[in-house]
């Protein structure tokens, strides 16, 4: 079902993208050398398996996509196999705040001991909000904090 998209942002995860691409290229070169030199099948299979694993990880985590539609906020990684959805009706719109996510807080989808969640592809400015049902805080790193907040408020007003 295609919903009206109120906000969309894609952020590349360069911190893992560049090392994985370099590693994949080097493994591919080793694979070509192994095939050219007629290495044992075991070595060739290990290299092929490693390449498949690296490419799968790249596809699953190469970007963070944040979308706000008329019903929910969706944060998905890579091709969308790993995603988190927050219904608009579950967001406390009076709890918005801007935060600064530091390098040691990490990237990806992270939970703390209180159940609060960090969704980030990089460090920097983030929009935080509380959830009504679970009383937890969600922090989403974005370059467009105001636009994200306005899109959530707009969707919330259309639900009421």
N, C-alpha and C positions, 0 to 999 in steps of 0.2 A: 504494500500500500504506500503510495507516494504522498508524503506530507509536505506542506509548505516549509521550505528551509528558510529560517530566519537568520541564521549565522552559520558560517563554515570557515574553518581555518585548518590548514595542513602545516605541520612542522616536521622537517626532516630531522632524524636522529643521527647527526653527523658523528657524534662521539662513538657510536658503534658502526656506522655505515662505512667510514673510511678504513678502519682496520680490517673489517670483514671483507671488503672488496679487495684490498691488498693481499690478504691471506688466501682468498679464493683464487686470485690470479696466480699466486705462487704455487698453490696446489695444482692448478691446471697445468702450469709449466712442468711440474714434477710428473704429472700424469702423462703428458706428451712425451717426455723423456723416457718414462717407464715403458710406454708402448713402443717407442722407436727402438729402444735398446732390448726389446723383447724380455722384459723383466718377468718374474714369476707372477702367475695369476693372482696370488694372494696379495701382493703389493699393489697391483693394479686395482683389485677390488677394494682394498682399504682406502686408496686415493679417491676412487669413485664414490664410495660411501661417505667419506669426509666432505667431498664437494657437494653432494646432495644435502648433507646435514647443514653445511654453511649456507647454502642457497635457501634452504627452508627457513633457517633462523633469520636471514636477511629479509625474506618476504614477510615474515611475521612481525618484524620490529623496525622496518626502515623509516616509518613515519608515525606521527600521532595526528589523528584527524578528530577535531571537535566539531560537532554539528548540533545545532539547536533547531528543532522543528516545533510544530504546534503542540506536541504532546510530551516530548522528553529531550533531555540533554544526553548526547551519545559521545563517548570518548572511545575511539577504536585505534588499535595499533596495526600497522602494516596493511595486509589485505583484509583485515576485519575479523579474523578468527578470535582475537583477544579484544574484548570490548566491555565497557561498563556503561549501563544506561541508568539515568536518573529521571523519574517522572517529574514533570513540571509541578504537579500538584503536591509533591513531596518536598519541594524546595521552599525554605523560609526566606521570602524575598526581603525581609527586614534585616537579614543577617549578613548581607554582602560586605566584604572588606577586601582591600588590596593588600597583598603580602609580597615579600621578597623571598624567593626560594634560593637558598645558597647551594653551593656545589656539593657539600657533604650530605645534603638531604637526598641526593641521588636523582635518577631518572627512571621513568617507567611508571608502573602502577604499584604504589607502595602504601602499606597500612602501618599505623603505629599501634601501640598497645591499647589505646582507647578506642580503636576502630575508625579513627580519622583516616582519610585517604588523600594521597597526593598523586595527581596525574600529570606527568611532565615528559617532554622530549628534550628539554634543556633547562638550564637555570634561568632565573630572571623574575620578572613581575608575574604575579598570579592573582586570580580572582578566587576568593573563598566564600563559601556559603554553608549554612547548616541545613541538615535534613530534618524534616518534621517527625517522621516515623521513627527513625533510629537515633535521633539526637547526636549525630556525628557530623563532623565538618569535612567538606570536600574542597580541595584546593586544586585548581586547574591552571597550569602555566600557559599564558597566552600573550601575544603582542598586542592584542586588541581587547583589553580589559573592559573598557566602557561599552564597546559594541556587544560583547558577550553578555554583560549585565543587562543592557537594554533589550537584547533579544529574549532573555529569560523573563524579564518583567513583562514584555509585550505578550509572550506566550501565556504567562500566568494570568494576565488581565483578560485574555480571550477565553480562558477556561471558565472563569467565574460567571 
